[in-house]
Amino acid sequence: VFTFNRVEIRVQPSDKVKNGAPMSIICHADISKNTDFQLKHNFTIFKDRKLVFTTVSDKEDARYEIPVAKSSDTGEYECTVKADGKFGFSNSIYVWVAGMTKPILTADKKEVLEGEIVKLRCELPEEVPPLEFFFRKIKTNSAPKEKRVPEQNQNFSEVEYYVEEGDNILQFDCFGKRQVRSGWESSQHSNKTLVTVKEPFIKPILITRPSSNVTEGDQIEFECSTVVAQMRDIEIIFQKNRTILNSVRDKKFLKYSTVATQEDSGDYLCKVEQGAVSKTAKLNVFVAELFPKPTLSASMTKLDENKDLILSCSINGFRRANFSIIRKSSSGDIVLKNSRVLEIKVNVNHTGSYTCKAEVKGIVKESKRVRINVYAPVSKPTLSVVSGSPEVVLGKPLQLICHSVMGTPPITFTFYKGDEIKKNVTNDTYATFLDENIGLNDNGGYKCDARNNHSSGVKTSNILNVTVIVPIRDASLGSVPYGEVEVGSDTAFLCSVKEGSWPIDFKFFKKTDHEVLLHEVREYSDRTIWHKKTMKRKDTGTYYCMASNRASTDVRSRPITISVILAAWQKGVIAAFVLTAMAGAGAVALWWFLHKKKK
């Protein structure tokens, strides 16, 4: 008989081992026996739940020897012991192999040109992924540029570095990191790899002739040059700000010349490109002013048609120049006169923008624009209702339009209701006004004014009278006689309204399965009477009337019921006939009774 007391696992020399040192994982089984007998033990050791060692022994200890510990040996260890069908399990123990192997860095080139690519490979031998690699590009007198590359499935990584302008002698190194229970662990830095960089061409030289300080009208020449190692796919570009002025390909120099103007002052850039490599040179040029911009003055900028306009061009402190006066147009400039002064009698077609130009030594300068507005007088405006008819329904809005056939815009229109100004509108040829407050007494008094910048002043429309239409309100229907009418007699139906503008259309209806129009009439009154002759029994029923006017709203009365009954003489005839028939029937019955009794 035996039993497991416990199973233990421990590490020698400790659970934290330095990388490269030996270590042992020991599994111990504490067993109690009733007698001293031989017992075989099956020992199994696991790391991170993966089997790493197994052995069979009659001893109570088993040792898993690791002569050279590596960082990949870091992990959770536990062991199990099986003996004669019984099992014992240890607790787990975390073992940390501190330190990582030193990485190895290699480069595919030892010598490169600016603009080329250097490919680097960093390897951590004997390490197990996942790992993180860090590559560093080291330049003299500048901070290293670092790239991080995670690797999930391999113990090496590769990156590419672009060799930039100014990279002379480069050094590269790398290091790795792995995650452990306490955080991240870093390796040593690798060996430094040296890469020499050569220039494919030198930085360009930019010069000007005669100098970088010139006066307007002088000829100025730019020259940009470089020295090239290989004349292949090289390009020289010359630009000012973002505008390219000239360019050449597969040449060592570029020239550009122009007549200097003030706009040519500023920074110039010469750029030499070959593949991905680009080098630049800058130069600032100052162009002194030969003469200031001319000034165009006008005798008036706003004037009536048929008035005289004088335009004159001048240069402050400078008179010897060739002048021209120009009108601006969408189709191009129109030269009006090659002179300092222009005098014209204007019409509305002269409205527009004008400038003048001055030329000295081939340098042409233009003045600021002057806007000239020529005005024709406005014509007498017409005022009308937008809907066409000079009518408006009480409570509804009224929209008016004021229009001037002639007159230079902008035109200011003023609307009046009576003597009260209601609205001012500035537009080209017309304006509208909406009166939302129409009262019962608003039957006229609308007018409008029109004026523009012409000196003739204001023109006023005729007064517009507007008719206010009162909608129909509360239609009612009555009859004489009311309720019951004898057959053959006449009936008068009276339809009236409490309020409404004349004329009024009255309609009389009888209700059946469908509406039946019996009579209609137009009256210049608030009521009408319809006489229906000779009423018949079929005329019994429900009647109503409907009233409408130009407000376009139908108003319906409450219905009344008419019953057509027999006249008094008709009732007497029927009664006599009934009594006679009853008397005859009684006589026949009496005779029959007496005759039967006699038998």
Salt bridges, closest charged atoms under 4 A:
GLU8 OE2 - ARG6 NE 2.80
ASP30 OD2 - ARG6 NH1 3.09
ASP48 OD2 - LYS47 NZ 3.32
ASP61 OD1 - HIS28 ND1 2.52
GLU65 OE2 - ARG63 NE 3.00
GLU76 OE2 - ARG181 NH2 2.03
GLU111 OE2 - LYS198 NZ 3.12
GLU114 OE1 - LYS279 NZ 2.92
GLU123 OE1 - ARG121 NH2 3.83
GLU132 OE2 - ARG148 NH2 2.76
GLU158 OE1 - LYS119 NZ 3.81
GLU158 OE2 - ARG121 NH1 3.50
GLU164 OE1 - LYS137 NZ 3.39
GLU164 OE1 - LYS145 NZ 3.02
ASP167 OD2 - LYS137 NZ 2.87
ASP167 OD1 - LYS139 NZ 2.90
ASP173 OD2 - ARG136 NH2 2.88
ASP173 OD2 - HIS189 ND1 3.30
ASP173 OD2 - LYS192 NZ 3.71
GLU185 OE1 - ARG178 NH2 2.67
GLU199 OE2 - LYS279 NZ 2.38
GLU216 OE1 - LYS365 NZ 2.88
GLU221 OE1 - ARG209 NH1 3.64
GLU223 OE1 - ARG209 NH1 3.11
GLU223 OE1 - LYS255 NZ 3.84
GLU235 OE1 - ARG249 NH1 3.34
GLU289 OE2 - LYS365 NZ 3.58
ASP304 OD2 - HIS454 NE2 3.67
ASP308 OD1 - LYS345 NZ 3.24
ASP333 OD2 - LYS328 NZ 3.11
ASP333 OD2 - LYS357 NZ 3.72
GLU366 OE2 - LYS328 NZ 2.73
GLU391 OE2 - ARG550 NE 2.90
GLU420 OE2 - LYS422 NZ 3.49
ASP435 OD2 - LYS417 NZ 2.86
ASP442 OD2 - LYS417 NZ 3.07
ASP474 OD2 - ARG473 NH1 3.33
ASP474 OD2 - LYS498 NZ 3.96
ASP490 OD2 - LYS533 NZ 3.79
GLU499 OE1 - ARG473 NE 3.29
ASP505 OD1 - ARG522 NE 2.70
ASP526 OD1 - ARG527 NE 3.27
ASP539 OD2 - LYS532 NZ 3.96
